[in-house]
Amino acid sequence: MSRKPRGGVRKTSNCRAVAAQTLQRVAGGQSLNQCLPAALEAVGFDDRPLLQELCYGCLRLYPRLVALLSPMLDKPLRDKDGDVYALLLVGLYQLSAMRIPAHAAVSTTVDATRELGKPWAKGLCNAVLRRFQREREDLLAALSEADDAAHPQWLFERLQLEWPAQANSIVDANNQRPPMTLRVNALRTDRDAYLETLSKAGIAARPGEISGTAVYLEAPMDVNELPGFAEGFCSVQDEAAQVAAELLACESGDRVLDACAAPGGKSCHLLERYPDIAELLAIDADAERLQRVAQNAARLSLPVQAMTADAARPPAELAPASFDRILVDAPCSASGVIRRHPDIKLLRRASDAASFASQQRAILAGVWPLLKPGGTLLYATCSILAAENDQQLLDFLASQPDAVLETLAVAWGEPTACGRQLLPSMAGPDGLYYARLTKSA
């Protein structure tokens, strides 16, 4: 029986209905991170893994599922029936990508129409899913190349243009579940010792290849079940993000600014790697997200100072030439972390890169005066698009005569005009970009 809605999701025992409601909210512009907590509360504990699989899986394959559904609808559904549309996608996902028996997938999805308060849709849902079973091969054969790759057309074309040799592997990686990667806290233990601890606990894991603190788990698990997690022996952080601390190359006594810090993974790693720096100030324009920096630092017992501030317009108390090192983990399209955030396929548009590029320019211009002569600025994004990466650095170098580009002497990633680009890989790191600047005297 349905209960009073909470957080936009109706209380129900049918996780297909909850998945449909959640997808409808994402299609309306909310992120999955915003929607999922309330959705998980709306189902029983035992149904939560299935709900997460339905939500993440449908979003991961969303362009393909939409293309499969379109020819099976005689006419578009009304806007108010977006939940029914989403439920049809949930049904198609189960039939095309899950091991749920077809009869169970169809019957449970049809039953969910009642939970949504749309009993009229029972016949439609049954007809569409049965038709897919009959015409599956023909429907799949009719997909465009981009739809078959489960990527929006604009992004698929951009990948082919910017990364022609790697586009197929990027697409494959984007459509997979990401690995769960840990960062070992060097203040508490070393990686070999922690790998041994995991082994003794029966947890299969392997070391990373580009970060000396990275550990890949063979299978994801609740962090609270990790040995020493509560005591700060490790944190969850992708390997690509972990190399930021090494590249910033802090020295004893440095004052360090993390200019776009939330949720604080890189700030904490910097203090774990460089415990003798004089100060680390973490700023972020989002006060709510900045709270996570404090929470992460508290669990790890690290002295992070946090301030709500816009890096594009630093407050007056941040004096010019007051920092030796600055990390700019700039807001971006997140095109390099789609496998972790598959809702990007719905929420991003081709025009978004220009908007993010404008923010990135403003942040670089805002924090550059805060850097001491001889100091280092590390620019990072989780994008694989040149407009947000190399082009930003080239434009900044052209406008800033005291900015000097450094060569990153590392073996990982793809060399670019200004920095180094990691591309998302099936069982490896996410797609992050790094470039390093120094300020001349």
C-alpha positions in Angstrom: 0.0 0.0 0.0 1.3 3.5 -0.8 2.0 5.9 2.0 2.6 9.6 2.4 5.3 10.8 0.0 8.6 11.7 1.6 11.3 13.7 -0.3 9.4 13.3 -3.5 9.3 9.5 -3.4 6.2 7.6 -2.3 6.6 5.1 0.4 6.1 1.7 -1.2 7.2 -1.9 -1.2 7.8 -1.9 -4.9 11.3 -0.8 -5.7 10.5 -0.6 -9.5 8.0 2.2 -8.7 10.6 4.0 -6.5 13.2 3.6 -9.2 10.8 5.1 -11.7 10.0 8.1 -9.4 13.7 8.6 -8.9 14.5 8.5 -12.6 11.7 11.0 -13.2 13.3 13.4 -10.7 16.7 13.1 -12.4 15.1 13.7 -15.8 13.6 16.8 -14.2 17.1 18.2 -13.5 18.0 16.8 -10.0 21.2 14.8 -9.5 21.0 11.2 -8.5 23.0 12.1 -5.4 20.1 14.4 -4.4 17.4 11.8 -5.1 18.8 8.5 -4.0 18.9 8.9 -0.2 15.1 9.5 0.0 14.5 6.7 -2.5 16.5 4.2 -0.4 14.5 5.1 2.7 11.3 4.3 0.7 12.1 0.6 0.3 13.0 -2.2 2.7 16.6 -2.8 3.5 16.8 -6.0 1.4 15.5 -4.2 -1.7 18.1 -1.4 -1.5 20.8 -3.1 -3.6 18.2 -3.8 -6.4 17.0 -0.2 -6.2 20.5 1.1 -6.6 21.1 -1.2 -9.5 18.0 -0.1 -11.3 18.7 3.6 -10.8 22.4 3.5 -11.7 21.9 1.0 -14.5 19.0 2.8 -16.2 21.0 6.1 -16.1 24.1 4.4 -17.4 22.2 3.1 -20.4 19.6 5.9 -20.6 20.2 7.1 -24.2 20.0 3.5 -25.4 16.9 2.7 -23.4 15.2 5.9 -24.7 16.0 5.0 -28.3 14.6 1.5 -27.8 11.4 2.8 -26.2 10.6 5.5 -28.7 9.4 3.4 -31.7 7.3 1.3 -29.4 5.1 4.2 -28.2 2.3 5.2 -30.6 2.3 8.7 -29.2 4.3 10.5 -26.5 3.2 10.3 -22.9 1.9 13.4 -21.2 4.4 15.3 -19.0 2.5 14.3 -15.9 3.1 10.7 -16.7 6.8 11.0 -16.6 6.8 8.3 -13.9 5.2 5.8 -16.3 7.8 6.7 -19.0 10.5 6.1 -16.5 8.9 2.8 -15.4 9.0 1.6 -19.0 12.7 2.3 -19.1 13.1 0.4 -15.8 11.4 -2.6 -17.5 13.6 -2.4 -20.6 16.7 -2.2 -18.5 15.7 -5.4 -16.7 15.0 -7.2 -19.9 18.1 -6.1 -21.8 20.8 -5.8 -19.1 19.9 -7.9 -16.0 19.6 -11.5 -15.2 16.1 -11.3 -13.8 13.9 -13.8 -15.6 11.8 -12.1 -18.2 8.5 -13.1 -16.8 9.5 -11.7 -13.4 10.8 -8.5 -14.9 7.6 -7.9 -16.8 5.1 -8.9 -14.0 6.8 -6.8 -11.3 7.2 -3.8 -13.6 3.5 -4.0 -14.6 2.5 -4.3 -10.9 4.4 -1.1 -10.2 1.8 0.9 -12.2 -0.6 0.4 -9.3 2.0 1.6 -6.8 2.4 4.8 -8.9 -1.3 5.3 -8.9 -1.5 4.8 -12.6 -3.5 1.6 -13.1 -4.5 2.7 -16.6 -0.8 2.1 -17.6 -0.9 -1.6 -16.8 -1.8 -2.6 -20.4 0.6 -0.1 -21.9 3.5 -1.4 -19.8 2.7 -5.0 -20.5 2.3 -4.4 -24.3 5.6 -2.5 -24.6 7.7 -5.0 -22.6 6.2 -8.0 -24.5 6.8 -6.2 -27.8 10.5 -5.7 -26.8 10.8 -9.4 -26.1 9.4 -10.2 -29.6 11.3 -7.5 -31.6 14.5 -7.2 -29.5 17.0 -8.0 -32.2 15.3 -5.7 -34.8 15.1 -2.8 -32.3 18.7 -3.2 -31.3 19.8 -3.3 -34.9 18.0 0.0 -35.6 19.9 2.0 -33.0 22.3 4.7 -34.1 25.9 4.4 -33.2 25.7 6.8 -30.3 22.5 5.3 -28.9 24.0 1.8 -29.1 27.0 3.2 -27.2 24.5 4.6 -24.6 25.9 8.1 -24.9 24.2 11.4 -25.9 24.9 12.3 -29.5 26.9 15.4 -28.7 29.2 13.7 -26.3 29.7 10.7 -28.5 30.7 13.0 -31.4 33.0 15.0 -29.1 34.8 11.8 -27.9 35.3 10.7 -31.5 36.7 14.2 -32.4 39.0 14.7 -29.4 40.0 11.1 -28.6 39.6 9.1 -31.9 42.0 6.3 -30.9 40.6 6.0 -27.4 36.9 6.8 -27.9 35.7 3.2 -27.9 37.6 2.3 -24.7 36.3 5.5 -23.0 32.7 4.6 -24.0 33.2 1.1 -22.7 34.6 2.4 -19.4 31.8 4.9 -19.0 29.2 2.1 -19.3 30.8 -0.1 -16.6 30.5 0.0 -12.8 33.5 1.9 -11.3 35.9 0.1 -9.1 36.0 0.9 -5.4 39.3 2.5 -4.6 40.9 3.4 -1.3 43.5 5.9 -0.2 45.7 4.5 2.6 46.5 7.1 5.2 50.3 7.3 5.3 50.1 8.9 8.8 48.7 5.6 10.2 50.1 2.8 8.0 51.6 2.1 4.6 49.9 0.4 1.7 51.7 -3.0 1.9 50.7 -3.3 5.6 47.1 -2.3 4.9 46.9 -4.8 2.0 48.0 -7.4 4.4 45.3 -6.3 6.9 42.7 -6.6 4.2 43.9 -10.0 3.2 43.7 -11.2 6.8 40.1 -9.9 6.9 39.3 -11.9 3.8 39.0 -8.8 1.6 40.6 -9.2 -1.9 42.5 -6.1 -3.0 45.4 -5.0 -5.2 47.7 -2.0 -5.3 47.2 0.9 -7.7 49.8 1.7 -10.3 50.1 5.5 -10.4 49.6 6.4 -6.7 51.6 4.8 -3.9 48.6 5.1 -1.6 45.9 3.6 -3.9 44.2 0.2 -3.2 41.6 -1.4 -5.4 39.0 -3.6 -3.9 37.9 -6.7 -5.9 34.3 -6.0 -4.9 32.6 -2.9 -3.4 31.7 -3.0 0.2 30.3 -0.9 3.1 33.1 1.4 4.3 32.1 0.6 7.9 33.2 -3.0 7.2 36.7 -1.9 6.2 39.4 -2.5 8.8 40.4 0.7 10.5 38.1 3.0 8.5 36.5 4.6 11.5 40.0 5.2 12.9 41.2 6.9 9.8 43.4 4.2 8.3 41.9 4.7 4.8 39.4 6.8 2.8 37.5 6.2 -0.4 39.1 8.1 -3.3 39.8 7.3 -6.9 43.4 6.8 -7.8 43.3 9.6 -10.4 42.4 12.0 -7.6 45.2 10.8 -5.4 48.0 11.9 -7.7 47.1 15.6 -7.0 48.9 15.6 -3.7 52.1 14.3 -5.4 51.9 16.8 -8.2 51.5 19.8 -5.9 54.9 18.9 -4.3 54.5 20.8 -1.1 57.5 21.7 1.1 57.9 22.1 4.9 56.4 25.3 6.1 54.2 26.0 3.0 50.9 27.7 3.2 48.5 25.8 1.0 45.1 26.8 -0.5 42.6 24.2 -1.8 40.5 26.6 -3.8 37.5 24.3 -4.6 37.8 21.9 -1.8 34.5 20.1 -1.1 34.1 17.3 -0.3 37.7 17.4 1.0 39.4 14.3 -0.3 42.4 16.2 -1.8 42.7 18.5 1.2 43.0 15.5 3.6 45.4 13.7 1.3 47.7 16.7 1.2 47.9 16.8 5.0 48.5 13.0 5.1 51.3 13.3 2.7 52.8 16.6 3.9 52.2 16.8 7.7 54.8 19.5 8.1 53.2 22.2 6.0 52.4 25.3 8.0 48.7 25.6 7.0 46.1 24.2 4.7 43.0 26.4 4.0 40.1 24.7 2.2 37.6 27.0 0.7 34.4 26.3 -1.3 31.4 28.4 -2.4 29.0 25.8 -1.2 28.7 26.0 2.6 26.7 22.7 2.8 29.3 20.7 0.8 32.1 22.4 2.8 30.7 20.7 5.9 31.9 17.4 4.4 35.4 18.7 4.4 35.2 19.2 8.2 33.6 15.8 8.6 36.3 14.0 6.6 39.1 15.9 8.4 37.6 15.1 11.8 37.5 11.3 11.1 41.1 11.5 10.0 42.2 13.8 12.8 43.6 16.3 10.4 43.9 20.1 11.0 42.1 21.4 7.9 40.9 25.0 8.2 37.7 25.6 6.2 36.1 28.8 4.9 33.1 29.4 2.8 34.3 31.6 0.0 34.1 31.9 -3.8 37.5 31.3 -5.4 36.5 33.5 -8.3 36.1 36.4 -5.8 38.3 35.7 -2.8 37.5 37.5 0.4 39.7 40.4 1.5 41.2 38.4 4.4 43.0 36.3 1.9 45.9 38.5 1.2 47.8 38.8 -2.1 50.9 36.6 -2.4 50.1 34.7 0.8 50.1 31.0 -0.4 53.1 28.9 -1.6 50.9 26.3 -3.2 47.3 26.5 -4.6 45.2 23.6 -5.8 42.4 24.5 -8.2 40.1 21.4 -8.7 37.9 23.4 -11.0 34.1 22.8 -11.5 33.6 21.1 -14.9 31.4 18.9 -17.0 32.6 15.8 -15.1 32.9 14.0 -18.4 35.8 11.9 -17.0 33.7 10.4 -14.1 30.5 9.4 -15.9 30.8 5.8 -14.7 30.5 7.1 -11.1 27.8 9.7 -12.0 25.8 8.3 -14.9 23.2 11.0 -14.5 25.7 13.2 -16.3 24.4 11.6 -19.5 21.0 13.3 -18.8 22.1 16.4 -17.0 24.9 17.7 -19.3 24.4 19.5 -22.6 26.9 20.4 -25.4 26.7 24.0 -24.3 27.7 23.3 -20.7 31.4 23.1 -21.4 31.4 26.8 -22.3 29.6 27.7 -19.1 32.1 25.7 -17.0 35.0 27.2 -18.9 33.8 30.7 -17.9 33.8 29.6 -14.2 37.2 28.1 -14.6 38.6 31.3 -16.1 37.1 33.3 -13.2 38.6 31.0 -10.6 42.1 31.1 -12.1 42.0 34.9 -12.3 40.7 35.1 -8.8 43.3 32.9 -7.0 46.4 33.7 -9.1 47.1 37.0 -7.1 47.1 34.9 -3.9 50.1 32.9 -5.1 53.5 34.0 -4.0 56.2 34.6 -6.6 58.0 31.2 -7.1 54.8 29.4 -5.9 53.0 26.6 -7.7 49.4 26.3 -8.9 48.0 22.9 -9.8 45.0 23.0 -12.1 42.8 19.9 -12.1 39.5 18.9 -13.6 37.5 15.6 -13.9 36.9 16.4 -17.5 38.3 14.9 -20.7 37.3 17.8 -22.9 39.9 20.2 -24.2 37.8 23.3 -23.8 37.9 22.8 -20.0 41.6 21.7 -19.9 44.3 22.7 -22.3 42.3 25.5 -23.8 41.9 27.1 -20.3 45.6 26.9 -19.7 46.6 28.3 -23.1 44.2 31.2 -22.6 45.5 31.9 -19.1 49.1 31.7 -20.1 48.4 34.2 -22.9 46.8 36.7 -20.5 49.1 36.2 -17.5 52.8 37.1 -18.3 54.1 35.9 -14.9 52.5 32.4 -15.4 55.0 29.7 -16.4 53.9 26.3 -17.6 55.7 23.3 -16.1 56.2 19.9 -17.7 54.7 17.1 -15.7 57.5 14.4 -15.7 55.2 11.5 -15.1 54.7 8.2 -17.1 50.9 7.9 -16.7 48.2 9.3 -18.8 48.2 11.0 -22.2 50.5 14.0 -22.8 48.6 17.1 -23.9 49.7 20.6 -25.0 49.8 21.8 -21.4 49.4 18.9 -19.0 48.5 15.3 -18.6 45.2 13.6 -19.2 44.1 10.4 -17.5 41.3 8.7 -19.4 38.7 6.5 -17.6 39.7 2.8 -17.8 37.8 -0.3 -17.1 39.5 -1.3 -13.9 41.7 1.7 -13.3 41.5 5.4 -12.5 38.9 8.0 -13.6 39.4 10.6 -16.3 41.2 13.5 -14.7 43.3 16.3 -16.1 46.3 18.0 -14.5 48.5 20.9 -15.4 51.0 22.8 -13.2 52.0 26.5 -13.3 54.6 28.5 -11.4 54.6 32.2 -10.8 57.8 34.0 -11.9 59.5 36.4 -9.7 
